[in-house]
């Protein structure tokens, strides 16, 4: 589809100094964004003069080439020409605080290995089913081989973690995996089994500890290795780097791993094991209640990425997970139930809530959380109460899962283990409690908060299918657009972004917002919701193609300040909420909140004029369009 932009993309890359000058490239909704090694090499005038380029702007440390609505197609060709190691069009994240960096580190280390852990977990579940129904014997070779299939991942977990952690810390993942392999070498295992002191060069004592299936030791080791390796790369000449950096890395890290870092990690792991055991024996209900009730909040703030790995860590130590798994699955069922009730009772919300509820039952809650439960609030409260109640039962009955996997209905098989079906029965009961409590509360609260919404019944017609993401433009007609957000109206020429000020994207106006509620300026269809949340596109029933661009360079905030309430293809009415915007967060990042309301097909109209002056409220008349 983007082949017609090959020439444009090739010329742009050449004019910004060639692919060697591009260290990063991605795009937002209107422009290509380059990070260049040397901006002086870019021929800005030639780029501006090129057909297909609206303009060039420098901002946020980037060289920005404004293309227009078809920027994604142009970027598809640019991506083939530059070699930056960045194949993702997402904007770089803003600077994070210490807590956010820890969460990001833990998530980046554990998330890549989740598929392997989940696959091994399901093999464990199959083994449990086969032995429970006496299809195979636990003494058979088939059982032993299946156990190898499942346990291989867990035994060599240090190697997998070393690789992913090294990728996260930007050191050599192969060298990190090599250091991890030392910890699992059969000869070291023999030393540990013999229980005889090991002294390196007869001077440095190596602590006898087994590192198979361990987690903490290798995380600590690779963390230190990242600094050692970078120091070596900096001080060893490039001509001999390939030989001496790996050699010295192995010698230094091997010595530190067996003498200091590994033992420290082993001790920390033992403390964690003691803590997990204490919780399981004395307060098993606490983690399940907290996670069952608060999991949606954790997801909203990304905290779940730092807590979820406690499950695999506990499983590596004790063979089961009671920290994350039970609370997570009942929370997901509670959210799905709350969303399902909204879908069944509300015809207008069914289109979003029904598919969101289905995916939540399968363990993916973001669609129902952000599409229905969070915007309406009362389903979220009901889901949190239901999740806490289900978690309480799971905790009081000391329900464990015996393998890592998703938090959806198929994951109930992971609760078969320990030679009993009781954990499976308990988790099913806990899920039923969560579903009944959250569903019942949502049903009651629906009647209080949405009295005017006619409940759906069996005679209701099926909802009309969603309009396509890129709907055909209706016949042009004159009309008006209302203000999508409250604030001070300014002419487009006063915009602090020269591309918008020059009306390269189309005519319209600027609103400096006074609050963070964005509503639809017309009756029409949503054509675009930016992945990063900073822009919304609509096609009005009069044929106007409208782009609402919230803030300047807010693409760099990676979606944090924006909560969308609509999706591409959705029909909207004038005044319907489109998005909530955290203006304070935008200002805290040092960015402008100027919101541009642009008619991108301005040439199709004889006139696009601003009718509002001064301060407007959302819904006040803003623009007049004349055919």
C-alpha positions as CSV (number, residue, x, y, z in Angstrom):
1,X,0.0,0.0,0.0
2,X,2.9,2.4,0.7
3,X,4.9,1.6,-2.4
4,X,3.9,4.9,-4.0
5,X,5.8,6.6,-1.2
6,X,9.1,4.8,-1.8
7,X,10.6,7.8,-3.7
8,X,9.5,10.3,-1.0
9,X,10.9,8.1,1.8
10,X,14.2,7.6,0.0
11,X,14.6,11.3,-0.6
12,X,13.8,12.2,3.0
13,X,16.3,9.7,4.4
14,X,19.0,11.0,2.0
15,X,18.2,14.6,2.8
16,X,18.4,14.1,6.6
17,X,22.0,12.9,6.1
18,X,21.5,9.3,5.1
19,X,20.8,6.3,7.2
20,X,24.1,6.6,9.0
21,X,22.9,9.9,10.4
22,X,19.7,8.5,11.8
23,X,19.9,7.1,15.3
24,X,16.1,6.7,15.8
25,X,13.0,7.1,13.7
26,X,9.3,6.8,14.5
27,X,6.1,8.7,13.7
28,X,3.1,10.3,15.3
29,X,-0.1,11.1,13.6
30,X,1.2,13.8,11.2
31,X,5.0,13.8,11.1
32,X,8.1,11.7,10.8
33,X,10.3,12.1,13.9
34,X,14.0,11.6,13.5
35,X,16.8,11.7,16.1
36,X,19.9,12.6,14.1
37,X,23.5,12.2,15.0
38,X,24.3,15.5,13.4
39,X,21.4,17.8,12.5
40,X,23.8,20.0,10.5
41,X,23.9,17.3,7.9
42,X,20.2,17.6,7.2
43,X,19.2,19.8,4.2
44,X,16.2,21.5,5.7
45,X,15.4,23.7,2.8
46,X,15.4,20.9,0.3
47,X,13.1,18.8,2.5
48,X,10.7,21.7,2.8
49,X,10.6,22.2,-0.9
50,X,9.9,18.5,-1.6
51,X,6.5,17.5,-2.9
52,X,4.7,15.6,-0.2
53,X,6.3,17.4,2.7
54,X,4.2,20.0,4.5
55,X,7.1,21.4,6.6
56,X,10.0,20.8,8.9
57,X,10.3,21.6,12.6
58,X,12.9,21.1,15.3
59,X,11.6,20.2,18.8
60,X,12.1,17.9,21.8
61,X,15.6,17.0,20.4
62,X,14.1,15.8,17.2
63,X,14.1,16.6,13.5
64,X,10.4,16.5,12.5
65,X,9.2,16.2,8.9
66,X,5.5,16.9,8.7
67,X,3.8,14.7,6.1
68,X,0.1,14.7,7.0
69,X,-2.5,11.9,7.5
70,X,-0.6,9.4,5.3
71,X,2.5,9.6,7.5
72,X,2.2,5.9,8.5
73,X,2.5,4.8,4.9
74,X,5.6,7.0,4.4
75,X,7.1,5.7,7.6
76,X,6.6,2.1,6.4
77,X,9.1,2.9,3.5
78,X,11.4,5.0,5.7
79,X,11.7,2.1,8.1
80,X,13.1,-0.1,5.4
81,X,15.9,2.4,4.7
82,X,17.2,3.2,8.2
83,X,18.9,0.8,10.5
84,X,18.4,2.2,14.0
85,X,17.4,-1.0,15.8
86,X,14.1,0.6,16.5
87,X,11.3,-1.2,14.6
88,X,8.6,0.2,16.9
89,X,6.7,3.3,16.0
90,X,6.0,4.1,19.6
91,X,7.5,7.3,21.0
92,X,10.3,7.1,23.4
93,X,9.2,7.2,27.0
94,X,9.8,10.2,29.2
95,X,12.3,10.1,32.1
96,X,11.1,7.9,34.8
97,X,11.4,8.1,38.6
98,X,13.2,5.5,40.7
99,X,10.1,3.4,41.4
100,X,9.0,3.5,37.7
101,X,12.6,2.4,36.7
102,X,12.4,-0.6,39.0
103,X,9.0,-1.6,37.7
104,X,10.3,-1.2,34.1
105,X,13.4,-3.3,34.8
106,X,11.5,-6.1,36.4
107,X,8.9,-6.1,33.6
108,X,11.5,-6.0,30.9
109,X,13.4,-8.9,32.5
110,X,10.4,-11.3,33.1
111,X,7.9,-10.5,30.4
112,X,9.9,-12.0,27.5
113,X,10.1,-15.4,29.2
114,X,6.4,-15.6,30.1
115,X,5.5,-17.6,26.9
116,X,8.1,-20.2,27.9
117,X,6.8,-20.4,31.4
118,X,3.2,-20.6,30.3
119,X,4.0,-23.3,27.8
120,X,5.8,-25.3,30.4
121,X,3.0,-24.7,32.8
122,X,0.4,-26.1,30.4
123,X,2.5,-29.2,30.0
124,X,2.4,-29.6,33.8
125,X,-1.4,-29.3,33.6
126,X,-1.5,-32.0,30.9
127,X,0.6,-34.2,33.1
128,X,-1.7,-33.7,36.1
129,X,-4.8,-34.6,34.0
130,X,-3.1,-37.7,32.6
131,X,-2.1,-39.0,36.0
132,X,-5.4,-38.0,37.7
133,X,-7.4,-40.0,35.2
134,X,-4.8,-42.8,35.3
135,X,-4.0,-42.6,31.6
136,X,-0.3,-42.8,32.4
137,X,1.7,-43.8,35.5
138,X,4.0,-41.4,37.4
139,X,6.6,-44.2,37.1
140,X,6.4,-44.5,33.3
141,X,9.0,-43.2,30.9
142,X,6.3,-41.1,29.2
143,X,5.7,-39.3,32.5
144,X,9.4,-38.7,33.0
145,X,9.9,-37.3,29.5
146,X,6.9,-35.0,29.9
147,X,8.4,-33.8,33.2
148,X,11.6,-33.0,31.3
149,X,9.6,-31.1,28.7
150,X,8.1,-29.0,31.5
151,X,11.0,-28.7,34.0
152,X,13.6,-27.8,31.5
153,X,12.5,-24.2,31.4
154,X,12.4,-23.9,35.2
155,X,15.8,-25.6,35.7
156,X,17.5,-23.4,33.2
157,X,15.6,-20.3,34.3
158,X,18.8,-18.5,35.2
159,X,20.0,-18.7,31.6
160,X,16.7,-17.3,30.2
161,X,16.7,-14.5,32.8
162,X,20.3,-13.7,32.1
163,X,19.5,-13.3,28.4
164,X,16.5,-11.0,28.9
165,X,18.0,-9.0,31.7
166,X,21.1,-8.4,29.6
167,X,18.9,-7.2,26.7
168,X,17.2,-4.8,29.1
169,X,20.5,-3.5,30.5
170,X,22.1,-3.3,27.1
171,X,25.0,-5.6,27.7
172,X,25.9,-8.8,25.7
173,X,23.1,-11.4,26.3
174,X,25.2,-14.2,25.1
175,X,28.0,-13.5,27.6
176,X,25.4,-13.1,30.3
177,X,23.9,-16.5,29.4
178,X,27.4,-18.0,29.4
179,X,27.9,-16.8,33.0
180,X,24.5,-18.2,34.0
181,X,25.5,-21.6,32.4
182,X,28.5,-21.7,34.8
183,X,26.1,-21.8,37.7
184,X,24.4,-24.9,36.3
185,X,27.5,-26.8,35.1
186,X,27.4,-30.5,36.2
187,X,30.8,-30.2,37.8
188,X,29.6,-27.4,40.1
189,X,26.6,-29.5,41.0
190,X,29.0,-32.3,41.9
191,X,31.0,-30.0,44.2
192,X,27.7,-29.0,45.9
193,X,26.6,-32.6,46.3
194,X,30.1,-33.6,47.7
195,X,29.8,-30.8,50.3
196,X,33.6,-30.3,50.3
197,X,35.0,-26.8,50.5
198,X,36.0,-25.2,47.1
199,X,38.8,-22.6,47.2
200,X,39.7,-20.7,44.0
201,X,43.5,-20.5,43.7
202,X,43.5,-21.8,47.2
203,X,42.6,-18.3,48.3
204,X,39.0,-17.3,47.4
205,X,36.3,-19.5,49.0
206,X,33.3,-20.4,46.8
207,X,30.1,-20.9,48.7
208,X,28.4,-24.2,48.0
209,X,24.9,-23.4,46.7
210,X,22.7,-24.9,44.1
211,X,21.4,-22.4,41.5
212,X,19.1,-24.5,39.4
213,X,15.6,-22.9,39.0
214,X,16.9,-19.8,41.0
215,X,16.0,-16.2,40.2
216,X,17.6,-13.7,42.5
217,X,21.3,-14.8,42.1
218,X,21.4,-14.4,38.3
219,X,19.5,-11.0,38.4
220,X,22.1,-9.7,40.8
221,X,25.0,-11.2,38.8
222,X,23.9,-9.8,35.4
223,X,23.2,-6.4,37.0
224,X,26.9,-6.2,38.1
225,X,28.1,-7.7,34.8
226,X,26.4,-4.8,32.8
227,X,28.8,-2.3,34.5
228,X,31.9,-4.6,34.3
229,X,31.3,-5.3,30.6
230,X,30.7,-1.6,29.7
231,X,33.9,-0.7,31.6
232,X,35.9,-3.3,29.7
233,X,34.5,-2.2,26.3
234,X,35.5,1.4,27.1
235,X,39.1,0.7,28.1
236,X,40.1,-2.2,25.9
237,X,41.2,-1.2,22.4
238,X,38.8,-2.2,19.6
239,X,41.5,-4.2,17.8
240,X,41.6,-6.8,20.6
241,X,38.1,-6.2,22.1
242,X,36.6,-9.3,20.6
243,X,39.0,-11.6,22.5
244,X,39.8,-9.9,25.7
245,X,36.3,-8.5,26.7
246,X,34.6,-11.9,26.7
247,X,37.6,-13.6,28.4
248,X,37.9,-11.0,31.2
249,X,34.1,-10.9,31.6
250,X,34.0,-14.6,32.2
251,X,37.0,-14.5,34.6
252,X,35.7,-11.6,36.6
253,X,32.1,-12.5,36.7
254,X,32.7,-16.2,37.3
255,X,34.8,-15.3,40.3
256,X,32.3,-12.8,41.6
257,X,29.3,-15.1,40.9
258,X,30.6,-18.1,42.9
259,X,32.2,-16.1,45.7
260,X,30.0,-13.0,46.4
261,X,27.1,-12.3,44.2
262,X,25.7,-15.8,43.8
263,X,25.8,-16.5,47.6
264,X,24.2,-13.1,48.3
265,X,21.4,-13.9,45.9
266,X,21.0,-17.3,47.3
267,X,20.6,-15.9,50.8
268,X,18.0,-13.4,49.6
269,X,16.2,-16.2,47.8
270,X,16.1,-18.2,51.0
271,X,14.7,-15.2,52.9
272,X,12.0,-14.8,50.2
273,X,11.3,-18.5,50.6
274,X,10.9,-18.2,54.3
275,X,8.6,-15.1,53.7
276,X,6.5,-17.0,51.2
277,X,6.2,-20.0,53.5
278,X,5.2,-17.7,56.4
279,X,2.4,-16.1,54.3
280,X,1.2,-19.5,53.1
281,X,1.0,-20.8,56.7
282,X,-0.2,-17.7,58.6
283,X,-1.7,-15.1,56.3
284,X,-2.5,-16.9,53.0
285,X,-5.6,-14.7,52.5
286,X,-3.6,-11.4,52.4
287,X,-2.0,-11.5,48.9
288,X,-5.1,-13.0,47.3
289,X,-7.4,-10.3,48.8
290,X,-5.1,-7.4,47.9
291,X,-4.4,-8.6,44.4
292,X,-8.0,-9.7,43.8
293,X,-9.3,-6.3,44.9
294,X,-6.5,-4.0,43.7
295,X,-5.4,-5.6,40.5
296,X,-7.3,-3.2,38.2
297,X,-5.6,-0.2,39.9
298,X,-2.2,-2.0,39.6
299,X,-2.8,-2.4,35.8
300,X,-3.8,1.3,35.5
301,X,-0.5,2.4,37.0
302,X,1.7,-0.4,35.6
303,X,2.5,-1.7,39.1
304,X,1.3,-5.3,38.1
305,X,4.4,-5.6,36.0
306,X,6.6,-5.5,39.1
307,X,4.4,-7.7,41.3
308,X,3.4,-10.5,38.9
309,X,7.0,-11.9,38.8
310,X,6.6,-12.8,42.5
311,X,4.5,-15.7,41.2
312,X,7.3,-17.4,39.2
313,X,9.8,-16.5,42.0
314,X,7.7,-18.3,44.6
315,X,7.1,-21.2,42.2
316,X,10.9,-21.6,41.7
317,X,11.3,-21.7,45.5
318,X,8.3,-23.7,46.6
319,X,6.8,-25.3,43.6
320,X,3.6,-23.3,43.7
321,X,2.3,-19.8,43.4
322,X,-0.2,-18.3,46.0
323,X,1.0,-14.7,45.7
324,X,-0.1,-13.6,42.3
325,X,-2.1,-16.3,40.4
326,X,-5.2,-16.8,42.5
327,X,-5.9,-13.1,43.1
328,X,-5.2,-12.2,39.5
329,X,-7.6,-14.8,38.0
330,X,-10.5,-13.9,40.3
331,X,-9.9,-10.2,39.6
332,X,-10.1,-10.8,35.9
333,X,-13.3,-12.8,36.3
334,X,-14.8,-10.0,38.4
335,X,-14.0,-7.4,35.8
336,X,-15.4,-9.6,33.0
337,X,-18.6,-10.1,35.0
338,X,-19.1,-6.4,35.6
339,X,-18.5,-5.6,32.0
340,X,-20.9,-8.4,30.9
341,X,-23.7,-7.0,33.0
342,X,-23.2,-3.5,31.5
343,X,-23.3,-5.1,28.0
344,X,-26.5,-7.0,28.7
345,X,-28.3,-4.1,30.3
346,X,-27.2,-1.2,28.1
347,X,-27.8,-1.3,24.4
348,X,-25.7,1.8,23.8
349,X,-22.6,0.3,25.6
350,X,-23.0,-3.2,24.3
351,X,-20.8,-2.7,21.3
352,X,-17.7,-1.9,23.5
353,X,-18.6,-3.9,26.6
354,X,-19.5,-7.3,25.1
355,X,-16.2,-8.0,23.3
356,X,-14.3,-6.5,26.2
357,X,-16.0,-8.8,28.7
358,X,-15.2,-11.8,26.5
359,X,-11.5,-11.0,26.2
360,X,-11.5,-10.4,30.0
361,X,-12.8,-13.9,30.6
362,X,-9.8,-15.0,28.6
363,X,-7.5,-13.1,30.8
364,X,-7.0,-9.8,28.9
365,X,-8.7,-7.1,30.9
366,X,-7.4,-3.8,29.3
367,X,-10.3,-3.5,26.8
368,X,-13.0,-3.8,29.4
369,X,-11.1,-1.8,32.0
370,X,-10.4,1.2,29.8
371,X,-13.4,0.9,27.5
372,X,-16.2,0.4,30.1
373,X,-15.4,-0.2,33.7
374,X,-13.1,2.8,34.3
375,X,-15.1,5.4,32.4
376,X,-18.3,4.4,34.1
377,X,-16.6,3.9,37.5
378,X,-19.3,1.9,39.2
379,X,-18.5,-1.4,37.3
380,X,-14.9,-0.9,38.4
381,X,-15.9,-0.5,42.1
382,X,-18.1,-3.6,41.8
383,X,-15.3,-5.6,40.1
384,X,-12.8,-4.6,42.9
385,X,-15.2,-5.7,45.6
386,X,-16.0,-9.0,43.8
387,X,-12.3,-9.7,43.2
388,X,-11.5,-9.1,46.9
389,X,-14.3,-11.5,47.9
390,X,-13.2,-14.2,45.5
391,X,-9.6,-13.6,46.6
392,X,-10.6,-14.0,50.3
393,X,-12.0,-17.4,49.6
394,X,-9.0,-18.5,47.6
395,X,-6.6,-17.2,50.3
396,X,-8.5,-18.8,53.2
397,X,-8.5,-22.2,51.4
398,X,-4.8,-21.8,50.6
399,X,-5.4,-22.2,46.9
400,X,-2.2,-22.7,44.9
401,X,-1.5,-22.8,41.2
402,X,1.3,-25.1,40.1
403,X,2.4,-23.6,36.9
404,X,2.6,-20.1,35.3
405,X,0.1,-19.0,32.7
406,X,-2.6,-16.5,31.8
407,X,-5.2,-15.2,34.2
408,X,-8.2,-16.4,32.1
409,X,-10.6,-19.3,32.1
410,X,-8.2,-21.8,30.5
411,X,-5.8,-21.2,33.4
412,X,-7.9,-23.2,35.8
413,X,-6.0,-26.3,34.6
414,X,-2.9,-24.8,36.3
415,X,-4.5,-25.4,39.6
416,X,-4.3,-29.2,39.2
417,X,-1.4,-30.5,41.3
418,X,0.0,-31.7,44.6
419,X,-1.8,-35.0,44.0
420,X,-5.3,-33.5,44.5
421,X,-8.1,-31.7,42.6
422,X,-8.9,-29.6,45.6
423,X,-7.0,-26.5,44.4
424,X,-8.9,-26.7,41.1
425,X,-12.3,-26.9,43.0
426,X,-11.3,-24.0,45.3
427,X,-10.3,-21.7,42.5
428,X,-13.5,-22.4,40.6
429,X,-15.5,-21.6,43.7
430,X,-13.5,-18.4,44.2
431,X,-14.1,-17.4,40.6
432,X,-17.9,-18.0,41.0
433,X,-17.9,-15.8,44.1
434,X,-16.1,-13.0,42.2
435,X,-18.5,-13.3,39.3
436,X,-21.6,-13.3,41.4
437,X,-20.6,-10.5,43.7
438,X,-19.3,-8.2,41.0
439,X,-22.1,-9.0,38.6
440,X,-24.8,-8.5,41.3
441,X,-23.3,-5.2,42.4
442,X,-23.0,-3.9,38.9
443,X,-26.7,-4.9,38.2
444,X,-27.8,-2.9,41.3
445,X,-25.6,0.1,40.6
446,X,-26.6,0.2,37.0
447,X,-30.1,1.0,38.0
448,X,-28.9,3.8,40.2
449,X,-26.4,5.4,37.8
450,X,-28.0,4.8,34.5
451,X,-31.7,5.1,35.1
452,X,-32.4,6.6,31.7
453,X,-30.8,3.7,29.8
454,X,-33.4,1.3,28.5
455,X,-32.4,-2.2,29.5
456,X,-31.8,-4.7,26.7
457,X,-34.0,-7.7,26.4
458,X,-34.4,-10.7,24.1
459,X,-36.5,-8.7,21.7
460,X,-33.9,-6.0,21.1
461,X,-32.5,-5.9,17.7
462,X,-28.8,-6.7,17.4
463,X,-26.6,-3.7,17.4
464,X,-25.6,-2.4,14.0
465,X,-22.1,-3.4,13.1
466,X,-19.4,-0.8,13.7
467,X,-18.6,1.5,10.9
468,X,-15.3,0.8,9.1
469,X,-12.2,2.5,10.5
470,X,-11.8,4.6,7.4
471,X,-15.4,5.4,6.5
472,X,-16.3,6.8,3.1
473,X,-16.7,10.5,3.4
474,X,-20.4,11.6,3.1
475,X,-21.5,14.2,0.6
476,X,-20.1,17.6,1.6
477,X,-22.5,20.1,3.3
478,X,-22.2,23.4,5.1
479,X,-22.4,23.2,8.9
480,X,-20.8,24.1,12.2
481,X,-18.4,22.4,14.6
482,X,-18.7,23.0,18.3
483,X,-15.8,23.4,20.7
484,X,-14.5,20.0,21.8
485,X,-12.9,21.3,24.9
486,X,-13.4,24.3,27.2
487,X,-10.8,27.1,27.1
488,X,-9.5,30.2,25.3
489,X,-9.9,30.3,21.5
490,X,-7.0,31.5,19.4
491,X,-6.5,31.8,15.7
492,X,-4.5,29.0,14.1
493,X,-1.8,31.5,13.1
494,X,-1.0,32.0,16.8
495,X,-0.2,28.3,17.4
496,X,3.4,27.8,18.8
497,X,3.9,24.9,16.4
498,X,4.8,26.5,13.0
499,X,3.5,23.6,11.0
500,X,0.0,24.0,12.4
501,X,0.3,27.8,12.5
502,X,1.1,27.7,8.7
503,X,-2.1,25.7,8.1
504,X,-0.1,23.0,6.4
505,X,-2.5,20.5,7.8
506,X,-5.6,22.6,7.2
507,X,-7.5,25.5,8.6
508,X,-9.2,25.7,12.0
509,X,-8.3,27.2,15.3
510,X,-6.5,26.6,18.6
511,X,-8.1,26.1,22.0
512,X,-6.0,26.5,25.1
513,X,-7.9,24.1,27.4
514,X,-9.2,25.0,30.8
515,X,-10.2,21.4,31.7
516,X,-9.4,17.9,30.5
517,X,-12.7,16.7,29.1
518,X,-12.6,16.3,25.3
519,X,-16.0,15.8,23.5
520,X,-17.1,15.3,20.0
521,X,-17.5,18.6,18.0
522,X,-20.0,17.0,15.6
523,X,-22.2,14.0,14.8
524,X,-20.1,11.6,12.9
525,X,-17.7,8.6,12.9
526,X,-14.3,8.2,14.7
527,X,-11.7,7.7,12.1
528,X,-8.6,7.8,14.3
529,X,-7.5,7.4,17.9
530,X,-3.7,7.7,18.2
531,X,-1.9,4.9,19.9
532,X,-0.3,7.5,22.1
533,X,-3.7,9.2,22.7
534,X,-2.6,12.7,21.7
535,X,-4.8,12.9,18.6
536,X,-8.4,12.0,17.6
537,X,-9.8,12.1,14.1
538,X,-13.4,12.2,13.0
539,X,-15.5,12.4,9.8
540,X,-18.6,14.5,10.4
541,X,-22.0,13.7,8.8
542,X,-21.4,16.8,6.6
543,X,-18.2,15.4,5.2
544,X,-15.7,17.4,7.2
545,X,-12.5,15.5,8.1
546,X,-11.5,16.7,11.6
547,X,-8.2,16.3,13.5
548,X,-8.1,17.2,17.1
549,X,-4.4,17.3,18.2
550,X,-4.0,17.7,21.9
551,X,-0.9,19.5,22.9
552,X,2.4,20.0,21.1
553,X,5.0,17.1,21.1
554,X,2.7,15.2,23.5
555,X,3.4,12.1,21.4
556,X,6.6,11.9,23.5
557,X,4.5,11.2,26.7
558,X,3.7,7.7,25.3
559,X,0.0,8.0,26.1
560,X,0.3,8.6,29.9
561,X,-2.0,11.7,30.1
562,X,-4.7,10.4,27.8
563,X,-7.7,8.1,28.5
564,X,-9.7,7.4,25.4
565,X,-13.4,6.5,25.6
566,X,-14.0,5.8,21.9
567,X,-12.4,3.6,19.2
568,X,-12.0,3.9,15.5
569,X,-15.2,3.1,13.6
570,X,-17.4,4.2,16.4
571,X,-20.4,6.5,15.8
572,X,-20.5,9.5,18.1
573,X,-22.9,12.3,18.8
574,X,-22.0,16.0,19.3
575,X,-21.0,16.5,22.9
576,X,-20.2,12.8,23.5
577,X,-17.0,12.3,25.6
578,X,-14.1,11.3,23.5
579,X,-11.2,11.4,25.9
580,X,-10.0,12.5,29.4
581,X,-6.8,14.5,29.4
582,X,-4.5,15.1,32.4
583,X,-3.5,18.7,31.6
584,X,-1.3,18.9,34.7
585,X,0.8,16.0,33.5
586,X,1.4,17.6,30.2
587,X,2.4,20.9,31.8
588,X,4.7,19.0,34.3
589,X,6.5,17.7,31.2
590,X,7.1,21.2,30.1
591,X,4.9,20.9,27.0
592,X,2.1,23.1,25.7
593,X,-1.5,22.1,26.1
594,X,-2.6,24.0,23.0
595,X,-5.3,21.9,21.3
596,X,-5.6,22.3,17.5
597,X,-9.0,21.7,15.9
598,X,-8.2,21.2,12.2
599,X,-10.4,20.6,9.2
600,X,-7.8,18.5,7.2
601,X,-9.9,18.6,4.0
602,X,-10.1,22.4,4.1
603,X,-9.7,22.7,0.3
604,X,-13.0,20.9,-0.2
605,X,-14.8,23.8,1.5
606,X,-15.1,27.3,0.2
607,X,-14.6,28.7,3.7
608,X,-13.5,27.5,7.1
609,X,-14.0,30.3,9.6
610,X,-13.7,30.6,13.4
611,X,-17.0,32.0,14.9
612,X,-16.0,31.9,18.6
613,X,-14.1,34.7,20.4
614,X,-12.4,34.6,23.8
615,X,-13.4,31.8,26.2
616,X,-15.7,29.0,25.2
617,X,-17.3,26.0,26.9
618,X,-17.3,22.6,25.4
619,X,-20.3,22.5,23.1
620,X,-20.3,26.2,22.1
621,X,-20.2,27.0,18.4
622,X,-16.6,27.1,17.3
623,X,-16.1,26.8,13.5
624,X,-18.4,27.5,10.5
625,X,-17.9,25.4,7.3
626,X,-19.2,26.6,4.0
627,X,-19.3,24.5,0.9
